[in-house]
Amino acid sequence: MKKLLYSALVLAIAVTGFACSSSSTGNDKDKADAIVGDWVSQGATNVAPGLQYFKTARINANFAENNTYNVVSIDSTGAEVTFTGTYVLGDGEASAIRTITLEQAEPSKLTSKGIVQIEGSTMTYEVIQTDPAIGAEAPTVTGGFGSTIVGGNATGAMWIQKYTKQ
């Protein structure tokens, strides 16, 4: 059970995937392009405390223009787990907090929801598994970063992840 929860949380937080919807306007494409590319989260100040608890040391994330993602979570022993799926990024400017929904396909099917903000080459990211339910409520744009609720309690910075664009 602990391993299943770990996989779900890593996916949800790690990134388990970002997304952007397609649009016919150039401005929407520019907003979507901010998340497209390779991102890395590593170190005590970037990897979410909740993931550090599960020994996550580094996360490599790739978000593609076709709304797919590939995330590799590497623990302190060097063991890797790869997460793949699709993402949908909510409307808004890249520099604003936006919603994100991740539909993970591998290693198990699940849905994670949360928020993301990209400022220059830094991405702040907070997501949590919502389906199948694990007793968690996704963070909201209104609540901002740190608004994830697990077991009825706000988790603060526990699931906030920082990434650097490569």
N, CA, C and O atoms as a DFTB+ gen file, in Angstrom:
664 C
 N C O
     1  1       0.824      -1.181       0.000
     2  2       0.000       0.000       0.000
     3  2       0.872       1.250       0.000
     4  3       0.589       2.214      -0.711
     5  1       1.940       1.227       0.807
     6  2       2.844       2.371       0.869
     7  2       3.456       2.636      -0.504
     8  3       3.614       3.789      -0.904
     9  1       3.805       1.556      -1.232
    10  2       4.395       1.694      -2.554
    11  2       3.397       2.292      -3.540
    12  3       3.773       3.111      -4.378
    13  1       2.116       1.889      -3.448
    14  2       1.079       2.430      -4.315
    15  2       0.878       3.910      -4.030
    16  3       0.783       4.715      -4.957
    17  1       0.813       4.272      -2.757
    18  2       0.659       5.674      -2.390
    19  2       1.848       6.480      -2.878
    20  3       1.683       7.586      -3.393
    21  1       3.065       5.925      -2.716
    22  2       4.262       6.603      -3.191
    23  2       4.164       6.867      -4.690
    24  3       4.410       7.986      -5.141
    25  1       3.809       5.849      -5.460
    26  2       3.691       6.009      -6.911
    27  2       2.680       7.085      -7.259
    28  3       2.916       7.912      -8.141
    29  1       1.564       7.071      -6.569
    30  2       0.519       8.052      -6.832
    31  2       0.996       9.457      -6.506
    32  3       0.770      10.391      -7.276
    33  1       1.648       9.605      -5.381
    34  2       2.105      10.926      -4.971
    35  2       3.237      11.423      -5.848
    36  3       3.273      12.601      -6.204
    37  1       4.155      10.547      -6.199
    38  2       5.247      10.959      -7.076
    39  2       4.679      11.434      -8.394
    40  3       5.083      12.469      -8.925
    41  1       3.751      10.678      -8.908
    42  2       3.141      11.074     -10.162
    43  2       2.465      12.405      -9.993
    44  3       2.674      13.323     -10.785
    45  1       1.678      12.511      -8.994
    46  2       0.915      13.718      -8.791
    47  2       1.817      14.906      -8.607
    48  3       1.597      15.949      -9.222
    49  1       2.797      14.780      -7.800
    50  2       3.657      15.895      -7.494
    51  2       4.746      16.057      -8.528
    52  3       4.972      17.147      -9.056
    53  1       5.381      15.016      -8.794
    54  2       6.504      15.070      -9.690
    55  2       6.105      15.712     -10.967
    56  3       6.790      16.586     -11.497
    57  1       5.171      15.342     -11.374
    58  2       4.660      15.952     -12.485
    59  2       3.883      15.138     -13.236
    60  3       3.233      15.229     -14.277
    61  1       4.039      14.617     -12.718
    62  2       3.181      13.756     -13.256
    63  2       2.417      14.385     -14.297
    64  3       1.376      13.778     -14.551
    65  1       2.585      15.225     -14.847
    66  2       2.218      15.600     -16.150
    67  2       1.601      16.922     -16.276
    68  3       0.744      17.300     -15.477
    69  1       2.014      17.642     -17.264
    70  2       1.447      18.942     -17.464
    71  2       0.741      18.934     -18.773
    72  3       0.885      18.006     -19.569
    73  1      -0.043      19.990     -19.007
    74  2      -0.730      19.965     -20.266
    75  2      -1.174      21.305     -20.709
    76  3      -1.301      22.254     -19.935
    77  1      -1.407      21.350     -21.985
    78  2      -1.932      22.567     -22.541
    79  2      -2.890      22.162     -23.636
    80  3      -2.653      21.207     -24.376
    81  1      -3.977      22.906     -23.725
    82  2      -4.931      22.573     -24.766
    83  2      -4.539      23.290     -26.040
    84  3      -3.930      24.359     -26.009
    85  1      -4.895      22.688     -27.157
    86  2      -4.545      23.314     -28.421
    87  2      -5.501      24.461     -28.714
    88  3      -6.650      24.466     -28.271
    89  1      -5.009      25.411     -29.456
    90  2      -5.807      26.583     -29.773
    91  2      -5.350      27.145     -31.098
    92  3      -4.235      26.881     -31.547
    93  1      -6.206      27.910     -31.712
    94  2      -5.867      28.448     -33.014
    95  2      -5.194      29.809     -32.922
    96  3      -4.742      30.326     -33.943
    97  1      -5.111      30.407     -31.742
    98  2      -4.497      31.723     -31.635
    99  2      -3.035      31.601     -31.258
   100  3      -2.649      30.703     -30.509
   101  1      -2.237      32.493     -31.773
   102  2      -0.816      32.502     -31.464
   103  2      -0.561      32.725     -29.988
   104  3       0.352      32.121     -29.425
   105  1      -1.354      33.589     -29.340
   106  2      -1.141      33.872     -27.927
   107  2      -1.320      32.628     -27.079
   108  3      -0.530      32.397     -26.164
   109  1      -2.333      31.818     -27.353
   110  2      -2.539      30.600     -26.587
   111  2      -1.375      29.637     -26.794
   112  3      -0.947      28.963     -25.857
   113  1      -0.861      29.572     -28.025
   114  2       0.272      28.692     -28.286
   115  2       1.487      29.150     -27.489
   116  3       2.214      28.321     -26.940
   117  1       1.717      30.463     -27.417
   118  2       2.846      30.984     -26.647
   119  2       2.715      30.605     -25.180
   120  3       3.707      30.253     -24.542
   121  1       1.501      30.672     -24.634
   122  2       1.270      30.297     -23.238
   123  2       1.588      28.826     -23.034
   124  3       2.207      28.454     -22.036
   125  1       1.168      27.989     -23.976
   126  2       1.386      26.557     -23.862
   127  2       2.866      26.232     -23.983
   128  3       3.364      25.340     -23.296
   129  1       3.572      26.945     -24.848
   130  2       4.978      26.656     -25.082
   131  2       5.826      26.817     -23.828
   132  3       6.895      26.215     -23.737
   133  1       5.386      27.602     -22.873
   134  2       6.172      27.821     -21.657
   135  2       6.419      26.519     -20.905
   136  3       7.464      26.375     -20.270
   137  1       5.510      25.587     -20.958
   138  2       5.668      24.322     -20.227
   139  2       6.342      23.239     -21.071
   140  3       6.858      22.260     -20.531
   141  1       6.336      23.412     -22.372
   142  2       6.912      22.418     -23.272
   143  2       8.432      22.403     -23.125
   144  3       9.085      23.446     -23.165
   145  1       8.979      21.203     -22.954
   146  2      10.423      21.057     -22.866
   147  2      10.828      20.159     -21.711
   148  3      10.012      19.438     -21.137
   149  1      12.105      20.225     -21.389
   150  2      12.676      19.397     -20.330
   151  2      12.853      20.214     -19.058
   152  3      13.320      21.353     -19.091
   153  1      12.470      19.608     -17.931
   154  2      12.533      20.252     -16.618
   155  2      13.201      19.303     -15.628
   156  3      13.063      18.085     -15.734
   157  1      13.927      19.871     -14.666
   158  2      14.581      19.063     -13.637
   159  2      14.283      19.656     -12.274
   160  3      14.324      20.871     -12.080
   161  1      13.981      18.766     -11.328
   162  2      13.813      19.137      -9.925
   163  2      14.782      18.268      -9.134
   164  3      14.750      17.041      -9.225
   165  1      15.639      18.917      -8.362
   166  2      16.568      18.143      -7.538
   167  2      17.070      19.016      -6.409
   168  3      17.150      20.238      -6.534
   169  1      17.409      18.372      -5.304
   170  2      17.924      19.088      -4.145
   171  2      16.836      19.388      -3.131
   172  3      15.647      19.408      -3.452
   173  1      17.262      19.617      -1.915
   174  2      16.344      19.807      -0.786
   175  2      15.429      21.014      -0.943
   176  3      14.328      21.016      -0.392
   177  1      15.845      22.031      -1.671
   178  2      14.996      23.218      -1.819
   179  2      14.032      23.109      -2.992
   180  3      13.133      23.939      -3.125
   181  1      14.200      22.102      -3.846
   182  2      13.331      21.974      -5.018
   183  2      12.399      20.765      -4.969
   184  3      11.226      20.879      -5.325
   185  1      12.898      19.622      -4.538
   186  2      12.059      18.435      -4.444
   187  2      11.104      18.621      -3.266
   188  3      11.532      18.966      -2.165
   189  1       9.832      18.395      -3.496
   190  2       8.810      18.577      -2.457
   191  2       9.148      17.753      -1.214
   192  3       9.585      16.608      -1.338
   193  1       8.953      18.316      -0.021
   194  2       9.234      17.575       1.218
   195  2       8.517      16.223       1.276
   196  3       9.082      15.250       1.775
   197  1       7.293      16.153       0.777
   198  2       6.559      14.892       0.776
   199  2       7.229      13.838      -0.076
   200  3       7.172      12.651       0.245
   201  1       7.870      14.260      -1.170
   202  2       8.602      13.325      -2.025
   203  2       9.947      12.959      -1.415
   204  3      10.411      11.829      -1.563
   205  1      10.574      13.911      -0.730
   206  2      11.835      13.608      -0.045
   207  2      11.610      12.539       1.015
   208  3      12.479      11.696       1.240
   209  1      10.463      12.566       1.660
   210  2      10.125      11.558       2.658
   211  2      10.197      10.152       2.050
   212  3      10.600       9.196       2.712
   213  1       9.798      10.048       0.776
   214  2       9.840       8.771       0.064
   215  2      11.167       8.574      -0.667
   216  3      11.263       7.731      -1.559
   217  1      12.186       9.343      -0.296
   218  2      13.567       9.222      -0.794
   219  2      13.759       9.685      -2.235
   220  3      14.755       9.321      -2.860
   221  1      12.829      10.481      -2.784
   222  2      13.019      11.021      -4.128
   223  2      14.143      12.039      -4.090
   224  3      14.136      12.956      -3.269
   225  1      15.117      11.872      -4.989
   226  2      16.272      12.761      -5.042
   227  2      16.244      13.677      -6.262
   228  3      16.758      14.794      -6.211
   229  1      15.644      13.208      -7.360
   230  2      15.638      13.984      -8.602
   231  2      14.435      13.574      -9.437
   232  3      14.000      12.423      -9.413
   233  1      13.913      14.539     -10.171
   234  2      12.823      14.263     -11.107
   235  2      13.158      14.944     -12.429
   236  3      13.417      16.146     -12.474
   237  1      13.149      14.160     -13.499
   238  2      13.338      14.681     -14.853
   239  2      11.978      14.627     -15.540
   240  3      11.367      13.562     -15.628
   241  1      11.506      15.761     -16.022
   242  2      10.184      15.811     -16.648
   243  2      10.282      16.386     -18.053
   244  3      10.995      17.361     -18.293
   245  1       9.557      15.768     -18.972
   246  2       9.456      16.295     -20.331
   247  2       7.988      16.459     -20.670
   248  3       7.200      15.520     -20.561
   249  1       7.630      17.674     -21.085
   250  2       6.276      17.977     -21.527
   251  2       6.344      18.297     -23.007
   252  3       7.060      19.206     -23.426
   253  1       5.593      17.544     -23.794
   254  2       5.631      17.680     -25.246
   255  2       4.483      18.547     -25.755
   256  3       3.470      18.723     -25.079
   257  1       4.664      19.086     -26.966
   258  2       3.639      19.925     -27.592
   259  2       2.348      19.165     -27.837
   260  3       1.285      19.781     -27.919
   261  1       2.408      17.853     -27.955
   262  2       1.205      17.049     -28.212
   263  2       0.467      16.678     -26.923
   264  3      -0.349      15.757     -26.920
   265  1       0.752      17.394     -25.827
   266  2       0.080      17.219     -24.533
   267  2       0.388      15.882     -23.872
   268  3      -0.443      15.358     -23.130
   269  1       1.558      15.326     -24.127
   270  2       1.987      14.133     -23.413
   271  2       3.142      14.506     -22.497
   272  3       3.829      15.506     -22.706
   273  1       3.340      13.678     -21.478
   274  2       4.477      13.898     -20.591
   275  2       5.186      12.591     -20.303
   276  3       4.601      11.511     -20.390
   277  1       6.447      12.710     -19.963
   278  2       7.276      11.591     -19.547
   279  2       8.080      12.091     -18.351
   280  3       8.858      13.036     -18.477
   281  1       7.898      11.469     -17.202
   282  2       8.561      11.891     -15.977
   283  2       9.335      10.710     -15.413
   284  3       8.801       9.608     -15.290
   285  1      10.590      10.945     -15.073
   286  2      11.414       9.911     -14.459
   287  2      11.769      10.392     -13.055
   288  3      12.413      11.425     -12.874
   289  1      11.328       9.609     -12.064
   290  2      11.630       9.897     -10.661
   291  2      12.791       8.995     -10.245
   292  3      12.752       7.782     -10.448
   293  1      13.822       9.606      -9.659
   294  2      15.017       8.869      -9.261
   295  2      15.174       9.005      -7.749
   296  3      15.213      10.118      -7.223
   297  1      15.265       7.875      -7.053
   298  2      15.394       7.942      -5.596
   299  2      16.865       7.996      -5.179
   300  3      17.762       7.961      -6.022
   301  1      17.097       8.079      -3.888
   302  2      18.452       8.259      -3.367
   303  2      19.366       7.061      -3.627
   304  3      20.581       7.181      -3.474
   305  1      18.814       5.914      -4.016
   306  2      19.634       4.746      -4.341
   307  2      19.907       4.647      -5.839
   308  3      20.650       3.772      -6.283
   309  1      19.299       5.555      -6.622
   310  2      19.455       5.524      -8.068
   311  2      18.355       4.775      -8.790
   312  3      18.348       4.730     -10.020
   313  1      17.424       4.186      -8.054
   314  2      16.303       3.472      -8.679
   315  2      15.386       4.468      -9.387
   316  3      15.127       5.557      -8.876
   317  1      14.905       4.087     -10.550
   318  2      14.066       4.967     -11.356
   319  2      12.665       4.397     -11.556
   320  3      12.475       3.186     -11.670
   321  1      11.684       5.312     -11.597
   322  2      10.310       4.962     -11.967
   323  2       9.898       5.969     -13.036
   324  3      10.075       7.174     -12.857
   325  1       9.349       5.476     -14.148
   326  2       8.920       6.345     -15.242
   327  2       7.399       6.446     -15.254
   328  3       6.692       5.442     -15.175
   329  1       6.914       7.683     -15.356
   330  2       5.480       7.973     -15.417
   331  2       5.193       8.601     -16.777
   332  3       5.914       9.499     -17.212
   333  1       4.141       8.131     -17.449
   334  2       3.758       8.706     -18.736
   335  2       2.260       8.966     -18.746
   336  3       1.498       8.328     -18.019
   337  1       1.856       9.908     -19.578
   338  2       0.439      10.214     -19.710
   339  2       0.229      11.481     -20.517
   340  3       1.086      11.903     -21.294
   341  1      -0.937      12.073     -20.310
   342  2      -1.291      13.314     -20.996
   343  2      -1.617      14.384     -19.963
   344  3      -1.924      14.083     -18.809
   345  1      -1.545      15.627     -20.393
   346  2      -1.828      16.735     -19.493
   347  2      -2.714      17.774     -20.177
   348  3      -2.742      17.877     -21.404
   349  1      -3.436      18.542     -19.360
   350  2      -4.225      19.679     -19.846
   351  2      -3.938      20.842     -18.920
   352  3      -4.129      20.750     -17.707
   353  1      -3.484      21.920     -19.492
   354  2      -3.150      23.122     -18.742
   355  2      -4.283      24.125     -18.889
   356  3      -4.742      24.384     -20.001
   357  1      -4.740      24.693     -17.773
   358  2      -5.827      25.667     -17.803
   359  2      -5.415      26.967     -18.470
   360  3      -4.229      27.244     -18.649
   361  1      -6.404      27.752     -18.831
   362  2      -6.162      29.037     -19.482
   363  2      -5.464      30.011     -18.537
   364  3      -5.566      29.902     -17.315
   365  1      -4.768      30.948     -19.123
   366  2      -4.113      31.989     -18.351
   367  2      -2.709      32.240     -18.843
   368  3      -2.166      31.470     -19.636
   369  1      -2.130      33.313     -18.372
   370  2      -0.751      33.649     -18.704
   371  2       0.178      32.667     -18.009
   372  3      -0.127      32.189     -16.916
   373  1       1.302      32.364     -18.631
   374  2       2.255      31.421     -18.042
   375  2       2.713      31.897     -16.672
   376  3       2.952      31.076     -15.787
   377  1       2.840      33.212     -16.479
   378  2       3.339      33.743     -15.208
   379  2       2.276      33.744     -14.112
   380  3       2.583      34.036     -12.957
   381  1       1.029      33.421     -14.461
   382  2      -0.051      33.344     -13.471
   383  2      -0.193      31.896     -13.008
   384  3       0.223      30.969     -13.703
   385  1      -0.781      31.710     -11.835
   386  2      -1.076      30.357     -11.378
   387  2      -2.205      29.812     -12.239
   388  3      -3.222      30.478     -12.435
   389  1      -2.024      28.595     -12.756
   390  2      -2.993      27.963     -13.645
   391  2      -3.276      26.550     -13.178
   392  3      -2.468      25.945     -12.474
   393  1      -4.419      26.030     -13.568
   394  2      -4.760      24.646     -13.237
   395  2      -4.045      23.689     -14.181
   396  3      -3.672      24.050     -15.297
   397  1      -3.864      22.468     -13.709
   398  2      -3.305      21.415     -14.542
   399  2      -3.971      20.094     -14.152
   400  3      -4.160      19.797     -12.972
   401  1      -4.317      19.322     -15.163
   402  2      -4.887      17.995     -14.954
   403  2      -4.006      16.993     -15.681
   404  3      -3.669      17.174     -16.851
   405  1      -3.639      15.931     -14.969
   406  2      -2.765      14.902     -15.515
   407  2      -3.509      13.576     -15.564
   408  3      -4.084      13.141     -14.566
   409  1      -3.496      12.951     -16.707
   410  2      -4.074      11.616     -16.870
   411  2      -2.914      10.658     -17.064
   412  3      -2.394      10.521     -18.171
   413  1      -2.507       9.999     -15.996
   414  2      -1.377       9.077     -16.056
   415  2      -1.821       7.766     -16.685
   416  3      -2.874       7.222     -16.349
   417  1      -0.992       7.265     -17.611
   418  2      -1.261       5.984     -18.249
   419  2      -0.375       4.873     -17.673
   420  3      -0.829       3.739     -17.518
   421  1       0.865       5.188     -17.359
   422  2       1.836       4.223     -16.841
   423  2       2.584       4.834     -15.670
   424  3       2.843       6.037     -15.714
   425  1       2.947       4.114     -14.646
   426  2       2.830       2.677     -14.509
   427  2       1.438       2.217     -14.096
   428  3       1.167       1.017     -14.122
   429  1       0.551       3.124     -13.718
   430  2      -0.836       2.779     -13.418
   431  2      -1.712       3.943     -13.836
   432  3      -1.266       5.090     -13.879
   433  1      -2.977       3.634     -14.146
   434  2      -3.912       4.682     -14.561
   435  2      -4.407       5.431     -13.342
   436  3      -4.871       4.829     -12.374
   437  1      -4.303       6.765     -13.400
   438  2      -4.862       7.612     -12.357
   439  2      -4.924       9.042     -12.859
   440  3      -4.323       9.387     -13.876
   441  1      -5.661       9.867     -12.129
   442  2      -5.788      11.282     -12.455
   443  2      -5.243      12.100     -11.298
   444  3      -5.515      11.811     -10.133
   445  1      -4.476      13.118     -11.631
   446  2      -3.979      14.072     -10.647
   447  2      -4.370      15.463     -11.097
   448  3      -4.409      15.755     -12.293
   449  1      -4.662      16.326     -10.125
   450  2      -5.027      17.709     -10.427
   451  2      -4.234      18.635      -9.531
   452  3      -3.791      18.259      -8.446
   453  1      -4.067      19.861     -10.014
   454  2      -3.342      20.824      -9.208
   455  2      -3.154      22.144      -9.912
   456  3      -3.957      22.553     -10.751
   457  1      -2.053      22.807      -9.540
   458  2      -1.750      24.127     -10.077
   459  2      -0.284      24.208     -10.481
   460  3       0.556      23.457      -9.984
   461  1       0.005      25.129     -11.388
   462  2       1.358      25.313     -11.903
   463  2       1.560      26.786     -12.232
   464  3       0.618      27.489     -12.599
   465  1       2.795      27.240     -12.095
   466  2       3.147      28.614     -12.459
   467  2       4.553      28.595     -13.037
   468  3       5.462      27.987     -12.472
   469  1       4.722      29.271     -14.173
   470  2       6.036      29.333     -14.814
   471  2       6.469      30.790     -14.874
   472  3       5.778      31.646     -15.425
   473  1       7.628      31.042     -14.293
   474  2       8.216      32.378     -14.309
   475  2       9.637      32.238     -14.824
   476  3      10.526      31.769     -14.114
   477  1       9.839      32.654     -16.081
   478  2      11.146      32.495     -16.702
   479  2      11.478      31.027     -16.856
   480  3      10.731      30.277     -17.485
   481  1      12.604      30.612     -16.278
   482  2      13.023      29.209     -16.390
   483  2      12.681      28.398     -15.140
   484  3      13.200      27.298     -14.952
   485  1      11.805      28.941     -14.283
   486  2      11.404      28.244     -13.063
   487  2       9.923      27.891     -13.116
   488  3       9.083      28.722     -13.464
   489  1       9.620      26.657     -12.770
   490  2       8.239      26.215     -12.695
   491  2       7.945      25.787     -11.258
   492  3       8.677      24.985     -10.677
   493  1       6.869      26.329     -10.693
   494  2       6.372      25.897      -9.391
   495  2       5.163      25.033      -9.679
   496  3       4.321      25.389     -10.504
   497  1       5.073      23.892      -8.997
   498  2       4.131      22.853      -9.383
   499  2       3.613      22.153      -8.134
   500  3       4.402      21.737      -7.286
   501  1       2.297      22.018      -8.011
   502  2       1.701      21.296      -6.889
   503  2       0.488      20.531      -7.393
   504  3      -0.501      21.135      -7.809
   505  1       0.558      19.203      -7.359
   506  2      -0.556      18.362      -7.780
   507  2      -0.713      17.207      -6.809
   508  3       0.208      16.866      -6.068
   509  1      -1.896      16.615      -6.828
   510  2      -2.179      15.470      -5.964
   511  2      -3.138      14.535      -6.698
   512  3      -3.955      14.983      -7.502
   513  1      -3.038      13.270      -6.428
   514  2      -3.935      12.290      -7.032
   515  2      -5.358      12.535      -6.565
   516  3      -5.616      12.710      -5.374
   517  1      -6.287      12.544      -7.530
   518  2      -7.703      12.734      -7.203
   519  2      -8.577      11.542      -7.586
   520  3      -9.677      11.392      -7.055
   521  1      -8.097      10.679      -8.515
   522  2      -8.870       9.523      -8.935
   523  2      -7.920       8.396      -9.327
   524  3      -7.120       8.576     -10.246
   525  1      -7.976       7.247      -8.669
   526  2      -8.861       6.919      -7.566
   527  2      -8.575       7.803      -6.347
   528  3      -7.449       8.237      -6.108
   529  1      -9.634       8.043      -5.602
   530  2      -9.555       8.930      -4.442
   531  2      -8.619       8.372      -3.381
   532  3      -8.618       7.172      -3.105
   533  1      -7.824       9.255      -2.789
   534  2      -6.921       8.877      -1.699
   535  2      -7.145       9.769      -0.473
   536  3      -6.297       9.836       0.417
   537  1      -8.304      10.458      -0.436
   538  2      -8.589      11.341       0.690
   539  2      -7.917      12.694       0.566
   540  3      -7.651      13.361       1.565
   541  1      -7.643      13.093      -0.670
   542  2      -6.959      14.366      -0.909
   543  2      -7.800      15.282      -1.786
   544  3      -8.573      14.824      -2.628
   545  1      -7.636      16.585      -1.573
   546  2      -8.258      17.600      -2.419
   547  2      -7.146      18.400      -3.072
   548  3      -6.207      18.834      -2.404
   549  1      -7.254      18.593      -4.372
   550  2      -6.228      19.292      -5.136
   551  2      -6.131      20.757      -4.727
   552  3      -7.117      21.361      -4.305
   553  1      -4.926      21.323      -4.857
   554  2      -4.773      22.750      -4.605
   555  2      -5.562      23.537      -5.649
   556  3      -5.848      23.026      -6.732
   557  1      -5.906      24.762      -5.326
   558  2      -6.693      25.601      -6.230
   559  2      -5.950      26.888      -6.545
   560  3      -5.075      27.317      -5.794
   561  1      -6.311      27.491      -7.658
   562  2      -5.743      28.788      -8.033
   563  2      -6.046      29.799      -6.937
   564  3      -5.174      30.574      -6.546
   565  1      -7.274      29.792      -6.441
   566  2      -7.676      30.732      -5.383
   567  2      -6.888      30.504      -4.101
   568  3      -6.454      31.460      -3.457
   569  1      -6.702      29.250      -3.731
   570  2      -5.964      28.927      -2.506
   571  2      -4.465      29.112      -2.640
   572  3      -3.768      29.335      -1.650
   573  1      -3.967      29.017      -3.879
   574  2      -2.544      29.193      -4.142
   575  2      -1.722      27.981      -3.736
   576  3      -2.256      26.952      -3.324
   577  1      -0.421      28.129      -3.861
   578  2       0.481      27.036      -3.514
   579  2       0.404      26.764      -2.023
   580  3       0.383      27.681      -1.203
   581  1       0.364      25.478      -1.693
   582  2       0.215      25.063      -0.306
   583  2      -1.224      24.782       0.075
   584  3      -1.510      24.544       1.248
   585  1      -2.154      24.804      -0.901
   586  2      -3.576      24.615      -0.586
   587  2      -4.066      23.176      -0.765
   588  3      -5.271      22.933      -0.699
   589  1      -3.165      22.221      -0.990
   590  2      -3.560      20.808      -1.039
   591  2      -4.090      20.409       0.330
   592  3      -3.541      20.808       1.357
   593  1      -5.169      19.613       0.341
   594  2      -5.744      19.114       1.590
   595  2      -5.687      17.586       1.564
   596  3      -6.136      16.958       0.605
   597  1      -5.139      17.002       2.612
   598  2      -5.077      15.545       2.743
   599  2      -5.659      15.184       4.099
   600  3      -5.224      15.697       5.130
   601  1      -6.655      14.289       4.089
   602  2      -7.279      13.871       5.344
   603  2      -7.934      15.017       6.087
   604  3      -8.006      15.003       7.316
   605  1      -8.415      16.018       5.346
   606  2      -9.081      17.162       5.963
   607  2      -8.152      18.260       6.435
   608  3      -8.615      19.276       6.954
   609  1      -6.848      18.081       6.267
   610  2      -5.878      19.071       6.749
   611  2      -5.072      19.666       5.600
   612  3      -4.655      18.954       4.686
   613  1      -4.856      20.984       5.658
   614  2      -3.994      21.643       4.680
   615  2      -2.569      21.134       4.871
   616  3      -2.115      20.955       6.001
   617  1      -1.867      20.904       3.767
   618  2      -0.524      20.333       3.846
   619  2       0.585      21.367       3.713
   620  3       1.761      21.022       3.830
   621  1       0.238      22.619       3.473
   622  2       1.277      23.646       3.349
   623  2       2.235      23.330       2.214
   624  3       1.804      22.970       1.118
   625  1       3.516      23.460       2.464
   626  2       4.536      23.279       1.421
   627  2       4.857      21.815       1.124
   628  3       5.720      21.544       0.290
   629  1       4.201      20.880       1.770
   630  2       4.531      19.457       1.660
   631  2       4.631      18.954       0.221
   632  3       5.478      18.108      -0.067
   633  1       3.795      19.445      -0.684
   634  2       3.763      18.911      -2.054
   635  2       4.142      19.937      -3.113
   636  3       3.876      19.727      -4.297
   637  1       4.755      21.034      -2.709
   638  2       5.176      22.053      -3.679
   639  2       6.527      21.663      -4.258
   640  3       7.492      21.430      -3.531
   641  1       6.572      21.597      -5.567
   642  2       7.744      21.171      -6.308
   643  2       8.279      22.362      -7.100
   644  3       7.496      23.171      -7.600
   645  1       9.587      22.479      -7.221
   646  2      10.228      23.498      -8.065
   647  2      11.032      22.797      -9.150
   648  3      11.759      21.842      -8.875
   649  1      10.901      23.272     -10.377
   650  2      11.638      22.735     -11.518
   651  2      12.413      23.855     -12.208
   652  3      12.018      25.020     -12.167
   653  1      13.513      23.484     -12.838
   654  2      14.292      24.403     -13.658
   655  2      14.270      23.886     -15.077
   656  3      14.505      22.703     -15.319
   657  1      13.983      24.787     -16.030
   658  2      13.948      24.392     -17.433
   659  2      15.370      24.158     -17.922
   660  3      16.281      24.926     -17.613
   661  1      15.545      23.096     -18.685
   662  2      16.879      22.738     -19.193
   663  2      17.078      23.259     -20.598
   664  3      18.139      23.054     -21.188
